[in-house]
Amino acid sequence: MSYFGTDGTRGQFGTFPITPDFLLRLGFGAGRVLAAQNKKQTRKPSVLIGKDTRLSGYVIEAALQAGFNAAGVDVYMLGSLPTPAIAHLVKSFHADMGVVISASHNPYQDNGVKFFSHEGKKISDELQDAINVELDALVGNTDARLSRLADIKAHAIGKSYRVDDAKGRYIEYCKGSFPYHLSLDHLKIVVDCANGAGYSVAPRVLRELGANVIAIHNTPDGININENCGSTHPETLQKAVLEHGAHVGLALDGDGDRIIMVDEKGVIVDGDAILYALAKHLKPAGVVGTLMSNVALEIALKKDGVGFHRAKVGDRYVMQDLEAKGWTVGGEPSGHILCLDKSRTGDAIVAGLQVLMCMAETGKPLSELISGYTPYPQTLINVRLSQMSDPYDSPELVEIFKQAENELADKGRLLIRKSGTEPVIRVMVECEDAALCQSLAERIADDVRRVLA
């Protein structure tokens, strides 16, 4: 079986696979793969482990650390840092793998583990498959498990180290993505840290670049991560921007790889609008969005002479298509923004700094930078099932979808897709007519629920 979803291994803490015993085996299995592939003559393979602010991260961190050490892998503990910081530091340390303990924008009860390669990218399918093979043996086959445990030798286990300057290294990296001749000293910025991994570094980066910073939701207690705050709840940021008379607001998610912004008028600027602002100013050859990107973005970019391509949903697929096309700018409406000339993964702070750079260079407010983009009304309904089923396996639903597409004709589009992390079918309708958009999405969701739930 596969122990990985679209973004690593994720679930509710205490429920398989996010249990201490499985995570110990995950570290051991991944460590065995690294040890088998190690070609270094002078040292053991090494991994970096970072985490967000969830209370369960302490347990998961310890389990993974023990597993990797038992497999003969040295472990460098980074503490609480945004996901993109681990992706950057794994290259800086010349480590073999980066490990992030986080469930991103999910509530604190959830947690997960995702891996980065030595290049700072999501691990390859081949490496993931190799770890899966090890896990199958460690979880299910007693003889195979005992054989692998017998390989543990006391003289060959790995060591663990605490990295004290990890935050400082990442802060300097973020600041280095902003042009040295520019300053933010003319801007008042509200930053919503989601009580997550960016609670310390995000305000510091902005302050050290000269901004007047008002930080909110920057006091994590282990259970308040993403709680009515951050990129999934930008309404508090909207209110704070208006109350403080700020020029702009930035909202991170729990692990700091997504960003949603708010302009000086209190209007939400999502990932699509951020991509438009960057493309309008930077004039790249093209931008990669996803199947969820608003069709108005594609239309607006074409008017400006910028190409557009839709990848499958997920930042790893955006990355793959950017590399295939030789482009540098891409992302998702949810706020995963990739600027490959600055970072090899989605980075909320780096992406936010690129938008702030556009504001600084043009002297224009954010509202003006996105003035050429008006999204079509979009309705997204999540239909939760008792267990995952493919709606396209149902001839009745396939016919319903065809009828809906005919009804939309050239006025919009329909997208039906399965969640990669939970038993949910996502029904999205996008249309110039807001009323039709809402009614059609509700009707289709009711049909999916009736047939599959």
Residue pairs with C-beta under 8 A, 6 or more apart in sequence:
1 132
1 136
2 132
3 9
3 17
3 26
3 131
3 132
3 135
4 128
4 131
4 132
5 420
5 421
6 313
6 314
6 316
6 420
6 421
7 104
7 112
7 114
7 314
7 316
7 420
7 421
8 100
8 112
8 113
8 114
8 115
9 17
9 18
9 26
9 112
9 113
9 114
10 18
10 103
10 106
10 110
10 111
10 112
10 113
10 421
11 17
11 18
11 110
11 111
11 112
12 18
12 109
12 110
13 54
13 56
13 59
13 60
13 109
13 110
13 111
16 22
17 23
17 26
18 56
18 60
18 110
18 111
18 112
20 59
20 60
20 63
21 63
22 139
23 60
23 63
23 64
23 67
23 113
24 63
24 64
24 66
24 67
25 67
25 135
25 138
25 139
26 63
26 64
26 67
26 113
26 131
26 135
27 63
27 64
27 65
27 66
27 67
27 68
27 70
27 71
28 67
28 68
28 70
28 71
28 134
28 138
28 148
29 67
29 71
29 131
29 134
29 135
29 137
29 138
30 47
30 67
30 68
30 71
30 97
30 99
30 115
30 131
30 134
31 45
31 47
31 67
31 68
31 69
31 70
31 71
31 72
31 73
31 158
32 71
32 134
32 148
32 151
33 127
33 130
33 131
33 134
34 45
34 47
34 71
34 73
34 96
34 97
35 44
35 45
35 71
35 72
35 73
37 45
37 96
38 44
38 45
38 96
43 74
44 72
44 73
44 74
44 158
45 72
45 73
45 74
45 96
45 97
46 73
46 74
46 75
46 76
46 93
46 95
46 96
46 97
46 158
47 68
47 73
47 74
47 75
47 76
47 95
47 96
47 97
47 98
47 99
48 75
48 76
48 78
48 86
48 89
48 90
48 93
48 95
48 97
48 98
48 99
48 163
49 61
49 64
49 65
49 68
49 75
49 76
49 77
49 78
49 86
49 98
49 99
49 101
50 78
50 79
50 80
50 81
50 83
50 85
50 86
50 89
50 98
50 99
50 100
50 101
50 166
50 197
51 57
51 60
51 61
51 79
51 80
51 81
51 100
51 101
51 102
51 197
52 80
52 82
52 83
52 101
52 102
52 103
52 196
52 197
52 225
52 254
52 255
52 256
53 80
53 195
53 196
53 197
53 199
53 220
53 222
53 225
53 254
54 101
54 102
54 103
54 108
54 111
54 222
54 223
54 225
54 254
55 108
55 222
55 223
56 108
56 111
57 80
57 101
57 102
57 111
60 101
60 111
60 113
61 77
61 101
64 75
64 99
64 101
64 113
65 75
65 77
65 160
68 75
68 158
69 75
69 157
69 158
69 159
69 160
70 152
70 157
70 158
71 152
71 158
72 153
72 156
72 157
72 158
73 96
73 158
74 158
74 159
74 160
74 161
75 158
75 159
75 160
75 161
76 93
76 95
76 160
76 161
76 162
76 163
77 160
77 161
77 162
77 163
78 85
78 86
78 89
78 163
78 166
79 162
79 163
79 166
79 167
80 197
80 199
80 200
80 220
81 89
81 166
81 167
81 170
81 197
81 201
81 256
82 170
82 196
82 197
82 198
82 201
82 252
82 255
82 256
82 257
82 347
82 348
82 349
83 100
83 102
83 104
83 114
83 197
83 255
83 256
83 257
83 345
83 346
84 256
84 257
84 343
84 345
84 346
84 347
84 348
84 349
84 350
85 166
85 167
85 170
85 173
85 197
85 201
85 256
86 98
86 99
86 100
86 116
87 98
87 116
87 120
87 121
87 343
87 344
87 345
87 347
88 120
88 170
88 173
88 343
88 344
89 95
89 98
89 163
89 166
89 169
89 170
90 97
90 98
90 116
90 117
90 118
90 120
91 118
91 119
91 120
91 344
92 169
92 173
94 118
95 118
96 118
97 115
97 116
97 117
97 118
97 123
98 115
98 116
98 117
98 120
99 113
99 114
99 115
99 116
100 113
100 114
100 115
100 116
100 255
101 111
101 112
101 113
102 111
102 112
102 114
102 197
102 254
102 255
103 110
103 111
103 112
103 254
103 255
104 112
104 253
104 254
104 255
104 257
104 258
105 226
105 230
105 231
105 232
105 253
105 254
105 258
105 334
106 112
106 226
106 254
107 225
107 226
107 227
108 222
108 223
108 224
108 225
108 226
108 227
114 122
115 122
115 123
115 127
115 128
115 131
116 122
116 123
116 345
117 123
117 124
117 127
119 344
120 344
120 345
121 319
121 344
121 345
122 315
122 316
122 319
122 345
134 148
137 144
137 145
137 148
138 144
138 145
138 148
139 145
167 200
167 201
170 201
171 201
171 204
171 205
171 208
174 201
174 205
174 347
174 349
174 350
174 353
175 205
175 208
175 209
177 339
177 342
177 343
177 350
177 353
177 354
178 209
178 353
178 356
178 357
179 357
179 361
182 357
182 360
182 361
183 209
183 210
183 360
184 206
184 209
184 210
184 211
184 356
184 360
185 210
185 211
185 212
186 360
187 211
187 212
187 247
187 248
187 356
187 359
187 360
188 211
188 212
188 214
188 244
188 245
188 246
188 247
189 206
189 211
189 212
189 213
189 214
189 246
189 247
189 248
189 249
189 250
189 356
190 213
190 214
190 215
190 216
190 237
190 240
190 241
190 244
190 246
190 248
190 249
190 250
190 262
191 202
191 203
191 206
191 213
191 214
191 215
191 216
191 218
191 249
191 250
191 251
191 252
192 216
192 217
192 229
192 230
192 231
192 234
192 236
192 237
192 240
192 249
192 250
192 251
192 252
193 199
193 202
193 203
193 215
193 216
193 217
193 218
193 230
193 252
194 217
194 225
194 226
194 229
194 230
194 231
194 251
194 252
194 253
194 254
195 217
195 218
195 219
195 220
195 221
195 224
195 225
195 226
195 227
195 229
195 230
195 254
196 220
196 225
196 226
196 230
196 252
196 253
196 254
196 255
196 256
197 254
197 255
197 256
198 252
198 256
198 348
198 349
199 215
199 217
199 218
199 219
199 220
200 218
201 256
201 349
202 215
202 250
202 252
202 256
202 348
202 349
203 213
203 215
203 218
205 349
205 353
206 213
206 250
207 213
209 353
214 240
214 244
214 246
216 229
216 236
216 237
216 240
217 224
217 229
217 230
217 236
225 254
226 232
226 233
226 253
226 254
228 236
229 236
229 251
230 251
230 252
230 253
230 254
231 251
231 252
231 253
231 258
231 259
231 260
231 334
231 335
231 348
232 253
234 249
234 251
234 260
234 262
234 268
237 249
237 250
237 251
237 260
237 262
238 249
238 262
238 266
238 267
238 268
239 266
240 246
240 249
241 248
241 249
241 262
241 263
241 264
241 266
242 266
246 264
247 264
247 359
247 365
247 366
248 261
248 262
248 263
248 264
248 355
248 356
248 359
248 365
248 366
249 261
249 262
250 259
250 261
250 262
250 348
250 352
251 259
251 260
251 261
251 262
252 258
252 259
252 348
252 349
253 259
253 335
253 348
256 347
256 348
256 349
257 315
257 336
257 345
257 346
257 347
257 348
258 271
258 334
258 335
258 336
258 346
258 348
259 271
259 274
259 335
259 337
259 348
259 349
259 351
259 352
260 268
260 269
260 270
260 271
260 335
261 268
261 269
261 273
261 274
261 352
261 355
261 366
262 268
262 269
263 269
263 365
263 366
263 367
263 370
264 365
264 366
264 367
265 367
267 367
269 277
269 366
269 370
270 333
270 334
270 335
271 331
271 332
271 333
271 334
271 335
271 336
271 337
272 289
272 293
272 294
272 296
272 297
272 333
272 373
272 375
273 370
273 373
273 375
274 331
274 335
274 337
274 351
274 355
275 287
275 289
275 293
275 297
275 329
275 330
275 331
275 337
276 297
276 300
276 301
276 370
276 372
276 373
277 355
277 358
277 366
277 369
277 370
278 284
278 329
278 337
278 339
278 354
278 355
278 358
279 287
279 301
279 304
279 306
279 329
280 304
280 369
280 370
280 372
281 358
281 361
281 362
281 369
282 329
282 358
283 304
283 305
283 306
284 306
284 327
284 328
284 329
285 306
285 307
285 325
285 326
285 327
286 306
286 307
286 308
286 309
286 325
286 327
287 297
287 301
287 306
287 307
287 308
287 309
287 327
287 329
287 330
288 308
288 309
288 310
288 311
288 318
288 321
288 322
288 325
288 327
288 329
288 330
288 331
288 338
289 297
289 298
289 308
289 309
289 310
289 311
289 318
289 330
289 331
289 332
289 333
290 310
290 311
290 312
290 313
290 314
290 317
290 318
290 332
290 333
291 310
291 311
291 312
291 313
291 415
291 417
292 313
292 332
292 333
292 334
292 415
292 428
293 310
293 332
293 333
294 333
294 375
294 376
294 378
294 430
295 376
295 412
295 413
295 430
296 373
296 374
296 375
296 376
297 308
297 373
297 375
298 308
298 310
300 372
300 373
301 307
301 308
302 308
303 372
304 372
307 327
309 321
309 325
311 317
311 318
311 320
311 321
311 330
313 332
313 417
313 420
314 420
315 331
315 332
315 336
315 338
315 345
315 346
318 330
318 331
318 332
318 336
318 338
319 330
319 338
319 340
319 344
319 345
321 330
322 328
322 329
322 330
322 338
322 340
323 340
327 340
328 338
328 339
328 340
328 341
329 338
329 339
329 340
330 337
330 338
330 340
331 337
331 338
331 346
331 351
335 348
335 351
336 346
337 346
337 347
337 348
337 351
337 354
338 345
338 346
338 351
339 347
339 350
339 351
339 354
342 350
342 354
343 350
355 366
355 369
358 364
358 369
359 365
359 366
359 369
362 369
376 412
376 430
376 431
376 432
376 437
377 430
377 431
377 432
377 433
377 434
377 437
377 438
378 428
378 429
378 430
378 437
379 428
379 429
379 430
379 437
379 438
379 440
379 441
379 442
380 426
380 427
380 428
380 441
381 426
381 427
381 428
381 441
381 442
381 444
381 445
382 419
382 424
382 425
382 426
382 427
383 424
383 425
383 426
383 427
383 445
383 448
383 449
383 452
383 453
384 422
384 423
384 424
384 453
385 423
385 424
385 425
385 452
385 453
386 423
386 453
387 423
388 418
388 423
389 425
389 452
390 418
391 397
391 398
391 401
391 416
391 418
391 425
391 448
391 451
391 452
392 398
392 416
394 451
394 452
396 447
396 451
397 447
397 448
397 451
397 452
400 444
400 447
401 414
401 416
401 444
404 414
404 429
404 440
404 443
404 444
405 413
405 414
407 436
407 440
408 414
408 429
408 431
408 436
408 440
411 431
411 432
411 433
411 436
412 429
412 430
412 431
412 432
412 433
412 436
412 437
413 429
413 430
413 431
414 428
414 429
414 430
414 440
414 444
415 426
415 427
415 428
415 429
415 430
416 425
416 426
416 427
416 428
416 444
416 448
417 425
417 426
417 428
418 424
418 425
418 426
419 425
419 426
425 448
425 452
427 441
427 444
427 445
427 448
428 441
429 437
429 438
429 440
429 441
429 444
430 437
431 437
431 440
